[in-house]
Amino acid sequence: MKRTVEKILHGSPFHMVGDGFRVRNYFPNGNLLGRRFSPFFLLDYHPPFDYPALHEGAPKRGVGVHPHRGFETVTLALEGSVAHHDSAGNSGTIGPGEVQWMTAARGVLHKEYHEEEFSRSGGSFHMLQLWVNLPAAHKMDPPSYQALSRDLIANVPIANGNVRVIAGEYRGVNGPARTFTPMAMYLVTLDAGATFDASLPASWNTGVLVTDGLAQLLGKENAQPQDFVLYANDGEDLRITAKSDVRLVLLSGEPINEPIAHHGPFLMNTQEELDQAFEDFKAGRFGELNDN
């Protein structure tokens, strides 16, 4: 059975995260979609935007040191480059088509900036970031970090397009990301007229963010750039036809059916766990990281 479209979200008005990320938020955004779309809790999308070059010695653009506990941050670069450092000693830079997958788990401090060389030259910056919830059994695991470079991400050619498999499996090809619950994350590019087909468990929550082009969904409904398509859980199969050259990100995952307690940078199961997260942060138990 073909999945039907439950709704199309157009995202919030633009707002700045730090001074380097001009984003639209799609969920949770004051509604229940963060729970409805479990295990994915938050999606911020930074459409293409040209940043001017910074002169040498100017402050970096980005987000300074801040904490997280209880989930993972997943950053996909489409244009531009972003650098990461955290209090667990991890660091890395990703460029177009690459992914940073940080598991905050029991707690980490991190910072994210436009990469230095990109800052000096300026140019188009195009990114998205997800928060992926962790099940209760893993919320207090040690933090970890995966830098998924272009050569690690699997590529599956399809007719007049390709599917880059970041997490999960597509047509027998597995993505490199290690995940705590079953999920799929694909970056799909299609030439005009091409068709993308996928089959995913009906119980998995599934959605598609269109970043470029006009995509025809089931029937005559279309999705435009910056639209997020939430599918109903009423079938396994979905089909998208490119009305023009299209690029999209597909997200699908098995829901985590556990209570959610969220405040600011912490995503736990109970209020008591949230209170403990704030206490641990204030007490310096997330480690140390300077803001230079």
C-alpha positions as CSV (number, residue, x, y, z in Angstrom):
1,M,0.0,0.0,0.0
2,K,1.2,3.5,-0.9
3,R,1.8,5.9,2.0
4,T,-0.4,9.0,1.9
5,V,0.6,12.5,2.9
6,E,-0.5,13.5,6.4
7,K,0.6,17.2,6.1
8,I,3.1,19.5,4.5
9,L,5.0,21.8,6.9
10,H,6.4,25.1,5.6
11,G,8.6,25.8,8.7
12,S,8.8,28.7,11.0
13,P,9.9,32.2,10.0
14,F,13.7,32.5,9.8
15,H,15.6,33.0,13.0
16,M,19.3,32.9,13.9
17,V,21.0,30.2,15.9
18,G,24.0,31.9,17.2
19,D,25.3,34.3,14.6
20,G,26.1,31.8,11.9
21,F,23.0,29.7,11.2
22,R,19.9,31.3,9.6
23,V,17.3,28.5,9.9
24,R,13.7,27.6,9.7
25,N,12.4,25.2,12.4
26,Y,10.0,22.4,11.4
27,F,9.5,20.6,14.6
28,P,8.9,20.6,17.5
29,N,8.1,24.3,17.0
30,G,5.4,24.5,19.7
31,N,3.5,21.5,18.4
32,L,3.4,17.8,19.0
33,L,5.4,16.8,15.9
34,G,8.5,16.2,17.9
35,R,6.6,13.4,19.6
36,R,4.7,12.5,16.4
37,F,7.9,12.1,14.5
38,S,9.9,10.1,17.0
39,P,12.8,9.2,17.1
40,F,13.5,12.6,15.4
41,F,12.8,15.4,17.8
42,L,14.0,18.6,16.1
43,L,14.7,19.8,12.6
44,D,16.4,23.1,11.8
45,Y,17.0,23.8,8.1
46,H,19.4,26.4,6.8
47,P,18.5,27.0,3.1
48,P,21.2,28.5,0.8
49,F,22.4,31.9,2.1
50,D,25.4,33.8,1.0
51,Y,27.7,35.0,3.9
52,P,30.3,37.6,3.1
53,A,33.9,36.9,3.7
54,L,35.2,37.7,7.2
55,H,38.5,39.7,7.5
56,E,41.3,38.1,9.4
57,G,40.9,38.4,13.1
58,A,37.1,38.8,13.0
59,P,35.1,36.7,15.4
60,K,34.0,33.3,14.1
61,R,30.4,32.8,13.0
62,G,28.5,30.1,14.7
63,V,27.4,28.9,18.1
64,G,29.6,29.0,21.1
65,V,30.1,26.5,23.8
66,H,26.8,24.9,25.0
67,P,25.6,21.6,26.6
68,H,23.5,18.7,25.4
69,R,22.3,15.5,27.1
70,G,20.0,12.7,26.2
71,F,20.0,12.7,22.4
72,E,22.2,13.0,19.2
73,T,22.8,16.0,16.9
74,V,23.1,15.2,13.2
75,T,24.4,17.9,10.9
76,L,24.3,17.4,7.1
77,A,26.3,19.9,5.0
78,L,25.0,20.6,1.5
79,E,27.1,23.8,0.8
80,G,29.8,25.4,2.9
81,S,31.8,23.9,5.7
82,V,31.2,23.6,9.4
83,A,33.7,22.8,12.2
84,H,32.9,21.0,15.5
85,H,34.7,20.7,18.8
86,D,33.4,19.0,22.0
87,S,34.4,18.4,25.6
88,A,34.9,14.6,24.9
89,G,38.0,15.6,22.8
90,N,36.3,15.2,19.4
91,S,36.7,17.6,16.6
92,G,36.2,17.6,12.8
93,T,35.1,19.6,9.8
94,I,32.5,18.6,7.2
95,G,31.9,19.9,3.7
96,P,29.3,19.4,1.1
97,G,27.7,16.0,1.2
98,E,29.2,15.1,4.6
99,V,27.7,14.5,8.1
100,Q,28.6,15.1,11.7
101,W,26.8,12.7,14.0
102,M,27.4,13.6,17.7
103,T,26.0,11.4,20.5
104,A,25.6,13.7,23.5
105,A,24.2,10.9,25.7
106,R,25.1,11.5,29.3
107,G,26.4,15.0,28.5
108,V,28.8,17.0,26.4
109,L,29.8,20.6,25.7
110,H,30.3,21.5,22.1
111,K,30.6,24.4,19.7
112,E,29.9,24.7,16.0
113,Y,31.4,27.3,13.7
114,H,31.7,28.1,10.0
115,E,35.0,26.5,9.1
116,E,37.9,29.0,9.0
117,E,38.8,28.8,5.3
118,F,35.1,29.1,4.3
119,S,34.7,32.1,6.6
120,R,37.6,33.9,5.0
121,S,36.3,33.3,1.5
122,G,32.5,33.6,2.2
123,G,29.9,32.0,0.0
124,S,26.8,30.0,0.0
125,F,26.0,28.0,3.2
126,H,23.4,25.3,3.1
127,M,22.9,22.9,6.0
128,L,20.3,21.0,8.2
129,Q,20.5,19.7,11.7
130,L,18.4,17.0,13.4
131,W,18.1,16.1,17.0
132,V,17.6,12.3,17.3
133,N,16.2,11.0,20.6
134,L,18.0,8.2,22.5
135,P,16.1,5.5,24.3
136,A,16.2,5.6,28.1
137,A,18.6,2.7,28.2
138,H,21.3,4.8,26.3
139,K,20.7,8.3,27.5
140,M,23.5,8.0,30.0
141,D,26.0,6.3,27.7
142,P,29.4,7.9,27.2
143,P,29.3,10.6,24.5
144,S,30.7,9.8,21.0
145,Y,31.2,11.3,17.6
146,Q,31.0,10.1,14.0
147,A,32.5,12.1,11.1
148,L,30.9,10.7,8.0
149,S,33.0,11.9,5.0
150,R,31.9,11.6,1.4
151,D,33.9,8.5,0.8
152,L,32.2,6.7,3.7
153,I,28.6,7.4,2.7
154,A,27.2,4.7,0.4
155,N,26.0,5.8,-3.0
156,V,23.2,3.8,-4.8
157,P,22.7,4.8,-8.5
158,I,19.0,4.8,-9.6
159,A,17.6,5.7,-13.0
160,N,18.4,9.4,-13.6
161,G,19.4,10.0,-10.0
162,N,21.2,8.6,-7.0
163,V,20.5,7.8,-3.3
164,R,23.3,8.5,-0.7
165,V,22.6,6.2,2.2
166,I,23.7,7.9,5.5
167,A,21.9,5.6,7.9
168,G,19.9,2.4,7.4
169,E,19.6,0.4,4.2
170,Y,18.5,1.0,0.7
171,R,18.4,-1.7,-2.0
172,G,20.7,-3.9,0.1
173,V,23.3,-1.2,0.6
174,N,23.9,0.0,4.2
175,G,24.8,3.5,5.4
176,P,27.8,4.1,7.7
177,A,26.0,5.8,10.6
178,R,25.8,3.8,13.8
179,T,22.3,4.3,15.4
180,F,20.7,3.2,18.6
181,T,17.3,2.5,17.1
182,P,16.4,1.4,13.6
183,M,16.2,4.3,11.1
184,A,17.0,5.4,7.6
185,M,18.4,8.7,6.4
186,Y,18.9,9.2,2.6
187,L,20.1,12.2,0.5
188,V,18.3,11.7,-2.8
189,T,19.0,13.6,-6.1
190,L,16.8,13.2,-9.1
191,D,16.9,14.6,-12.6
192,A,13.6,16.1,-13.9
193,G,11.2,13.2,-14.7
194,A,13.0,10.7,-12.6
195,T,11.2,8.7,-9.9
196,F,12.3,7.6,-6.4
197,D,10.7,4.6,-4.7
198,A,11.3,3.4,-1.2
199,S,9.7,0.7,1.0
200,L,9.9,1.2,4.8
201,P,8.0,-0.3,7.6
202,A,4.5,1.2,8.0
203,S,5.1,1.6,11.7
204,W,8.2,3.8,11.1
205,N,7.6,7.6,11.1
206,T,8.6,8.9,7.7
207,G,9.1,12.4,6.3
208,V,10.9,14.1,3.4
209,L,12.5,17.6,3.4
210,V,12.7,19.0,-0.2
211,T,15.8,21.2,-0.5
212,D,15.7,21.8,-4.3
213,G,13.2,21.5,-7.0
214,L,9.5,20.5,-7.3
215,A,8.6,17.0,-6.2
216,Q,5.3,15.3,-7.1
217,L,4.0,13.2,-4.2
218,L,1.2,10.6,-4.3
219,G,-1.4,11.8,-6.7
220,K,-1.1,15.4,-7.9
221,E,0.2,17.0,-4.6
222,N,3.5,18.8,-5.0
223,A,6.2,19.8,-2.5
224,Q,8.4,22.8,-3.1
225,P,11.8,23.8,-1.7
226,Q,11.7,24.2,2.1
227,D,8.6,22.0,2.4
228,F,8.7,19.1,4.9
229,V,6.4,16.3,3.9
230,L,5.0,14.2,6.8
231,Y,3.7,10.8,5.7
232,A,0.9,8.9,7.4
233,N,1.7,5.5,8.9
234,D,-0.7,3.8,6.4
235,G,1.6,1.9,4.1
236,E,5.1,0.8,3.4
237,D,5.8,2.2,-0.1
238,L,6.3,5.8,-1.2
239,R,7.0,7.2,-4.6
240,I,8.3,10.7,-5.5
241,T,8.5,12.0,-9.1
242,A,10.8,14.9,-9.9
243,K,8.9,17.7,-11.8
244,S,12.3,19.5,-12.1
245,D,15.8,18.6,-10.9
246,V,15.2,17.7,-7.2
247,R,17.2,17.1,-4.1
248,L,15.6,15.8,-0.9
249,V,16.4,14.3,2.5
250,L,14.3,11.3,3.6
251,L,14.0,10.5,7.3
252,S,12.4,7.4,8.6
253,G,12.6,5.6,12.0
254,E,11.1,3.3,14.5
255,P,9.3,5.4,17.2
256,I,10.7,5.4,20.7
257,N,7.6,4.9,22.8
258,E,8.8,6.4,26.0
259,P,7.9,9.6,27.9
260,I,9.7,12.8,26.8
261,A,10.8,15.6,29.2
262,H,12.5,18.4,27.3
263,H,13.9,21.8,28.2
264,G,16.5,23.8,26.3
265,P,19.5,21.6,25.4
266,F,18.3,18.5,27.3
267,L,16.0,15.7,26.2
268,M,15.2,13.2,28.9
269,N,12.3,11.0,30.1
270,T,11.3,12.7,33.4
271,Q,11.4,16.1,35.1
272,E,13.7,14.7,37.7
273,E,16.2,13.7,35.0
274,L,16.0,17.2,33.5
275,D,16.6,18.8,36.9
276,Q,19.7,16.5,37.4
277,A,20.9,17.5,33.9
278,F,20.9,21.2,34.8
279,E,22.5,20.5,38.2
280,D,25.3,18.4,36.5
281,F,25.9,21.1,34.0
282,K,26.1,23.8,36.6
283,A,28.5,21.6,38.6
284,G,30.9,21.2,35.6
285,R,30.2,17.5,35.1
286,F,30.0,17.9,31.3
287,G,33.7,18.5,31.0
288,E,35.6,21.6,29.8
289,L,35.7,23.3,26.5
290,N,37.0,26.8,25.8
291,D,35.2,29.2,23.5
292,N,38.3,30.3,21.5
